[in-house]
Amino acid sequence: MGVKTGEKLSWRISYILDSLRLCAASIVFIVHGYKIWYHTFNLQGFDLEIIAHFSVIVFFALSGYLISYTTFNNDRGIMQYAQARLSRLYSVLFPAIIITAVCQWVLWQTDPQTNIEFLKPQIGLRYVLATFYITDVWFKSATPPLNGPLWSLGYEFWYYVIFGLWFYYRNTSKRLFIFIAALVAGPSILLMMPIWILGGFAYKIKKPVLPTWLSYIIFIVLLMGGLLLAYNFGGIPRSLGYAPLYYASQFLTDLACGVMVAGALWVITGMKGTSQPKPKSLNIFRKVADLTFPLYILHFPLLVVVKSLLKVQLSTTMHFVVCMLIVVILVSMIGTYLEAKRPWWNQLFANLLIRIRKTTNVSVSKATV
């Protein structure tokens, strides 16, 4: 038994979850920036790739929690679910594909040597596959090299599909669609899905009743414990990036980390709402937190291009800091614009689903999320 249908998260819990996703996106951004400038993940003996990948595990578990919360509390049918998920993903993914391609062209024109570092066979096909979330199905990894973080969107997309089919298609005969979706997604994506599901369980399972201070302590301890687990027991069964599983190569380590992260979400979201009024600064913070998706998806190609174009007499460290700040400003501007265009994407998919309704007699709501 989970949160009652219709119950909303308190502003304090929303603040914590927004802080968590903002922190995770910022870590990935900083780690990738360090790698681009210093050509290594090693920082005084610490492997930064571990903390970056752990941040993705946090994203997966948090996504499972939030999608479960939204779906159970706002059930308006599978077509509305599809509209909400597709509009959210494509409102950022499609612009990201275009921006990445433009950045690739700029490098080709201005810095061919750097461009070579981010070229792989069939580069055009990689962009097409990324547009349809099939870069990492089965035993391949075909993400455009200039925007490596796109790999996780392919995973997320299939988790949305499989969860939506499970939630809305209760009829046994229709469960065949789940099997087909899983078959298309393939082993790599499915091996990481338990982490996403654990996030859903963190929402549905009855929460413990703990003092607020103890909830905070357990939340932090579990997150830090997950990170320490990743650092000390990484690479089980294999290290990241190697065929045939690539980003899912250490799925056993990742699953253990996912248990810790989901446990942290389970404990912290069990806190009761506060009687204090919602602070005015919360709305501003929410707008900042909403930029985590654009930051995660856009930062890599922008960092590479800005580094290449900004040729000034600065130390390596100062050049790094200046370029990082420039990219933050660019992402903030682009992300704010993309967020303002969300209603357009909602309407686009609403119209598409209305056409599907007319041809399949499936009822679809025109309301947007």
C-alpha positions as CSV (number, residue, x, y, z in Angstrom):
1,M,0.0,0.0,0.0
2,G,1.5,3.3,-1.1
3,V,0.6,7.0,-1.1
4,K,-3.2,7.4,-1.4
5,T,-4.4,8.3,-4.9
6,G,-4.6,12.1,-5.2
7,E,-2.2,12.8,-2.4
8,K,0.4,15.4,-3.3
9,L,4.0,15.5,-2.2
10,S,4.6,18.2,0.4
11,W,6.7,21.2,-0.7
12,R,9.5,20.0,1.5
13,I,9.7,16.6,-0.1
14,S,9.4,18.2,-3.6
15,Y,12.3,20.5,-2.6
16,I,14.4,17.5,-1.6
17,L,13.7,15.6,-4.8
18,D,14.4,18.6,-6.9
19,S,17.7,19.2,-5.0
20,L,18.7,15.6,-5.6
21,R,18.1,15.7,-9.4
22,L,19.8,19.1,-9.6
23,C,22.8,17.7,-7.7
24,A,23.0,14.6,-9.9
25,A,22.9,16.6,-13.2
26,S,25.5,19.1,-11.9
27,I,27.8,16.2,-11.0
28,V,27.6,14.7,-14.5
29,F,28.2,18.2,-15.9
30,I,31.3,18.9,-13.8
31,V,32.7,15.4,-14.3
32,H,32.3,15.6,-18.1
33,G,33.8,19.1,-18.1
34,Y,36.8,17.8,-16.2
35,K,37.2,14.9,-18.6
36,I,37.1,17.2,-21.7
37,W,39.7,19.6,-20.3
38,Y,42.1,17.2,-18.6
39,H,41.5,14.1,-20.8
40,T,41.1,11.8,-17.7
41,F,38.5,10.8,-15.1
42,N,41.3,10.5,-12.5
43,L,41.4,13.2,-9.9
44,Q,44.1,12.6,-7.3
45,G,43.5,8.8,-7.4
46,F,39.6,9.1,-7.4
47,D,37.8,7.8,-10.5
48,L,35.3,10.5,-11.3
49,E,33.5,8.3,-13.8
50,I,32.2,6.3,-10.8
51,I,30.4,9.3,-9.3
52,A,29.0,10.3,-12.7
53,H,27.6,6.9,-13.4
54,F,26.2,6.7,-9.9
55,S,24.4,10.0,-10.6
56,V,22.7,8.2,-13.6
57,I,21.6,5.5,-11.2
58,V,20.0,8.2,-9.0
59,F,18.2,9.5,-12.1
60,F,16.8,6.1,-12.9
61,A,15.5,5.4,-9.4
62,L,14.2,8.9,-9.1
63,S,12.4,8.6,-12.5
64,G,10.8,5.4,-11.4
65,Y,9.5,7.1,-8.3
66,L,8.2,10.2,-10.0
67,I,6.6,8.4,-13.0
68,S,4.9,6.0,-10.6
69,Y,3.7,8.9,-8.4
70,T,2.4,10.9,-11.5
71,T,0.7,7.9,-13.1
72,F,-1.0,6.5,-10.0
73,N,-2.2,9.9,-9.0
74,N,-3.2,11.2,-12.5
75,D,-4.6,8.2,-14.3
76,R,-6.3,9.6,-17.5
77,G,-5.6,6.6,-19.8
78,I,-2.8,5.2,-21.8
79,M,-3.0,7.8,-24.6
80,Q,-2.7,10.7,-22.1
81,Y,0.2,8.9,-20.5
82,A,1.9,8.5,-23.9
83,Q,1.2,12.2,-24.7
84,A,2.8,13.3,-21.4
85,R,5.9,11.1,-21.7
86,L,6.5,11.8,-25.4
87,S,6.1,15.6,-25.1
88,R,8.4,15.7,-22.2
89,L,11.1,13.7,-23.9
90,Y,10.9,15.2,-27.3
91,S,10.6,18.8,-26.1
92,V,14.3,18.4,-25.1
93,L,15.6,15.5,-27.2
94,F,14.7,16.8,-30.6
95,P,16.4,20.2,-30.0
96,A,19.3,18.4,-28.5
97,I,19.8,16.3,-31.6
98,I,19.8,19.5,-33.7
99,I,22.1,21.3,-31.4
100,T,24.5,18.4,-31.3
101,A,24.5,18.2,-35.1
102,V,25.2,21.9,-35.4
103,C,28.0,21.6,-32.9
104,Q,29.5,18.8,-35.0
105,W,29.3,20.9,-38.1
106,V,31.0,23.9,-36.3
107,L,33.8,21.6,-35.2
108,W,34.2,20.2,-38.7
109,Q,34.4,23.8,-40.1
110,T,36.6,25.4,-37.4
111,D,38.5,22.6,-35.6
112,P,38.8,19.4,-37.7
113,Q,41.3,17.9,-35.3
114,T,38.9,18.0,-32.3
115,N,36.0,16.9,-34.6
116,I,37.9,13.7,-35.5
117,E,37.9,12.8,-31.8
118,F,34.1,12.7,-31.9
119,L,33.6,10.9,-35.2
120,K,32.6,7.3,-35.6
121,P,31.4,5.2,-38.5
122,Q,27.8,5.9,-39.8
123,I,27.6,9.2,-37.8
124,G,24.4,10.3,-39.6
125,L,22.7,7.0,-38.8
126,R,23.6,7.5,-35.1
127,Y,21.6,10.7,-35.0
128,V,18.6,9.0,-36.6
129,L,18.8,6.1,-34.1
130,A,19.0,8.6,-31.2
131,T,15.9,10.3,-32.4
132,F,13.9,7.1,-32.0
133,Y,15.6,5.9,-28.8
134,I,17.2,2.8,-30.3
135,T,20.9,3.6,-30.0
136,D,21.4,1.0,-27.2
137,V,18.9,-1.7,-28.0
138,W,20.3,-5.2,-27.8
139,F,24.1,-5.5,-28.0
140,K,25.1,-2.2,-29.5
141,S,26.0,1.3,-28.4
142,A,25.4,3.8,-31.3
143,T,25.0,7.1,-29.4
144,P,26.5,10.1,-31.3
145,P,29.9,10.4,-29.7
146,L,29.6,14.2,-29.3
147,N,26.6,13.7,-27.0
148,G,27.3,10.5,-25.0
149,P,24.7,11.3,-22.2
150,L,21.9,10.6,-24.8
151,W,22.4,6.9,-24.1
152,S,20.4,7.1,-20.9
153,L,17.4,8.6,-22.7
154,G,17.1,5.4,-24.7
155,Y,16.9,3.4,-21.5
156,E,14.4,5.8,-20.0
157,F,12.1,5.7,-23.0
158,W,11.8,1.9,-22.9
159,Y,11.1,2.0,-19.2
160,Y,8.3,4.4,-19.9
161,V,6.9,2.2,-22.6
162,I,7.1,-1.1,-20.6
163,F,5.7,0.5,-17.4
164,G,2.8,2.2,-19.4
165,L,1.9,-1.1,-21.0
166,W,2.0,-2.9,-17.7
167,F,-0.1,-0.2,-15.9
168,Y,-2.8,0.2,-18.6
169,Y,-3.0,-3.2,-20.3
170,R,-4.3,-5.5,-17.5
171,N,-5.9,-7.9,-19.9
172,T,-3.7,-11.0,-20.3
173,S,-4.0,-11.0,-24.0
174,K,-2.7,-7.5,-24.3
175,R,0.3,-8.3,-22.1
176,L,1.8,-9.5,-25.4
177,F,2.7,-5.9,-26.1
178,I,4.9,-5.8,-23.0
179,F,6.8,-8.9,-24.3
180,I,7.2,-7.2,-27.7
181,A,8.5,-4.0,-26.1
182,A,11.0,-5.9,-23.9
183,L,12.1,-7.9,-26.9
184,V,12.8,-4.7,-28.9
185,A,14.7,-3.1,-25.9
186,G,17.0,-6.0,-25.4
187,P,19.2,-7.3,-22.6
188,S,21.3,-4.1,-21.9
189,I,18.3,-1.9,-21.2
190,L,16.3,-4.6,-19.3
191,L,19.3,-5.4,-17.0
192,M,19.1,-1.8,-15.7
193,M,15.3,-1.6,-15.5
194,P,15.2,-3.1,-11.9
195,I,16.7,0.1,-10.7
196,W,13.9,2.1,-12.3
197,I,11.3,-0.4,-10.8
198,L,12.9,0.0,-7.4
199,G,12.2,3.7,-7.6
200,G,8.5,2.8,-8.3
201,F,8.5,0.5,-5.2
202,A,9.9,3.3,-3.1
203,Y,6.7,5.2,-4.0
204,K,4.2,2.3,-3.6
205,I,5.4,0.6,-0.4
206,K,4.1,1.9,2.8
207,K,6.6,4.4,4.3
208,P,8.2,4.1,7.7
209,V,7.1,6.6,10.4
210,L,10.4,8.2,11.6
211,P,11.4,11.4,13.2
212,T,12.3,14.0,10.7
213,W,15.9,14.3,11.8
214,L,16.4,10.5,11.6
215,S,14.8,10.4,8.1
216,Y,17.4,13.0,6.9
217,I,20.3,11.0,8.4
218,I,19.2,7.7,6.9
219,F,18.6,9.4,3.5
220,I,22.2,10.8,3.5
221,V,23.7,7.6,4.8
222,L,22.0,5.4,2.2
223,L,23.1,7.8,-0.7
224,M,26.7,7.9,0.6
225,G,26.6,4.2,1.2
226,G,25.5,3.6,-2.4
227,L,28.4,5.8,-3.7
228,L,30.9,4.0,-1.5
229,L,29.5,0.6,-2.7
230,A,30.0,1.8,-6.3
231,Y,33.5,2.9,-5.6
232,N,34.6,-0.2,-3.8
233,F,32.7,-2.9,-5.8
234,G,32.5,-1.3,-9.2
235,G,32.8,-3.4,-12.4
236,I,30.7,-6.4,-11.5
237,P,30.4,-8.4,-13.7
238,R,32.5,-6.1,-16.0
239,S,33.7,-2.6,-16.2
240,L,31.6,0.1,-17.9
241,G,31.8,0.7,-21.6
242,Y,32.8,-2.8,-22.8
243,A,30.8,-4.9,-25.3
244,P,28.4,-6.4,-25.4
245,L,26.5,-4.6,-22.6
246,Y,28.4,-1.2,-22.6
247,Y,26.7,1.1,-20.1
248,A,25.0,-1.9,-18.4
249,S,28.2,-3.9,-18.1
250,Q,28.3,-3.5,-14.3
251,F,24.6,-4.2,-13.8
252,L,25.1,-6.1,-10.6
253,T,27.0,-3.3,-8.9
254,D,24.4,-0.8,-10.3
255,L,21.5,-2.9,-8.9
256,A,23.1,-2.9,-5.5
257,C,23.5,0.9,-5.7
258,G,19.9,1.2,-6.9
259,V,18.7,-0.6,-3.8
260,M,20.5,2.0,-1.7
261,V,19.1,5.0,-3.7
262,A,15.6,3.6,-3.7
263,G,15.8,3.0,0.0
264,A,16.9,6.6,0.5
265,L,13.8,7.8,-1.6
266,W,11.5,5.5,0.4
267,V,12.7,6.9,3.8
268,I,12.8,10.6,2.9
269,T,9.4,10.7,1.1
270,G,7.8,9.2,4.2
271,M,8.2,12.5,6.1
272,K,5.0,14.3,6.9
273,G,4.3,17.7,5.4
274,T,5.4,20.7,7.3
275,S,3.0,23.2,8.8
276,Q,5.2,26.0,7.7
277,P,4.0,28.0,4.6
278,K,5.7,27.3,1.3
279,P,8.6,29.7,0.9
280,K,8.4,32.1,-2.0
281,S,11.9,31.1,-3.1
282,L,10.5,27.6,-3.8
283,N,9.0,28.6,-7.2
284,I,12.3,30.1,-8.3
285,F,14.2,27.0,-7.2
286,R,11.7,24.8,-9.1
287,K,12.4,26.7,-12.3
288,V,16.1,26.2,-11.7
289,A,15.6,22.5,-11.0
290,D,13.6,22.2,-14.3
291,L,16.8,23.0,-16.1
292,T,18.4,19.7,-15.0
293,F,17.1,17.9,-18.1
294,P,18.4,20.4,-20.6
295,L,21.7,20.6,-18.6
296,Y,22.1,16.9,-18.7
297,I,21.3,16.5,-22.4
298,L,23.0,19.7,-23.9
299,H,26.1,20.2,-21.8
300,F,28.5,17.9,-23.6
301,P,28.4,19.2,-27.2
302,L,28.3,22.8,-25.9
303,L,31.3,22.2,-23.7
304,V,33.4,20.8,-26.6
305,V,32.5,23.6,-29.0
306,V,32.9,26.4,-26.4
307,K,36.3,25.1,-25.4
308,S,37.3,24.9,-29.1
309,L,36.1,28.4,-30.0
310,L,37.2,30.3,-26.9
311,K,40.9,30.7,-27.5
312,V,42.1,33.2,-25.0
313,Q,45.2,33.6,-22.9
314,L,44.1,31.9,-19.8
315,S,45.5,29.1,-17.6
316,T,43.9,25.7,-18.1
317,T,42.0,26.0,-14.9
318,M,40.7,29.5,-15.6
319,H,39.8,28.5,-19.2
320,F,37.9,25.5,-17.7
321,V,35.9,27.7,-15.3
322,V,35.1,30.4,-17.8
323,C,33.8,27.8,-20.4
324,M,31.8,26.0,-17.8
325,L,30.1,29.2,-16.8
326,I,29.4,30.1,-20.4
327,V,27.8,26.7,-21.0
328,V,25.6,27.1,-17.8
329,I,24.4,30.5,-19.2
330,L,23.7,28.9,-22.6
331,V,21.9,26.0,-21.2
332,S,19.8,28.3,-18.9
333,M,18.7,30.3,-21.9
334,I,18.0,27.4,-24.1
335,G,16.3,25.4,-21.4
336,T,14.1,28.3,-20.4
337,Y,13.0,28.7,-24.1
338,L,12.4,24.9,-24.4
339,E,10.3,24.9,-21.3
340,A,8.2,27.7,-22.7
341,K,7.6,25.6,-25.8
342,R,6.3,22.6,-23.8
343,P,2.6,23.4,-24.6
344,W,3.4,23.2,-28.3
345,W,4.8,19.7,-27.9
346,N,1.8,18.7,-25.8
347,Q,-0.5,19.9,-28.5
348,L,1.5,18.2,-31.2
349,F,1.2,14.8,-29.6
350,A,-2.4,15.5,-28.6
351,N,-3.2,16.0,-32.3
352,L,-1.3,12.9,-33.2
353,L,-3.0,10.8,-30.6
354,I,-6.4,12.2,-31.7
355,R,-5.7,10.8,-35.2
356,I,-4.8,7.5,-33.7
357,R,-8.1,7.5,-31.8
358,K,-10.0,8.1,-35.0
359,T,-8.3,5.1,-36.7
360,T,-8.3,2.8,-33.7
361,N,-11.3,3.9,-31.7
362,V,-9.1,4.5,-28.7
363,S,-10.3,7.2,-26.4
364,V,-7.8,10.0,-25.8
365,S,-8.0,13.1,-23.7
366,K,-6.9,16.4,-25.2
367,A,-5.8,17.7,-21.7
368,T,-2.1,18.3,-21.3
369,V,0.2,17.5,-18.4
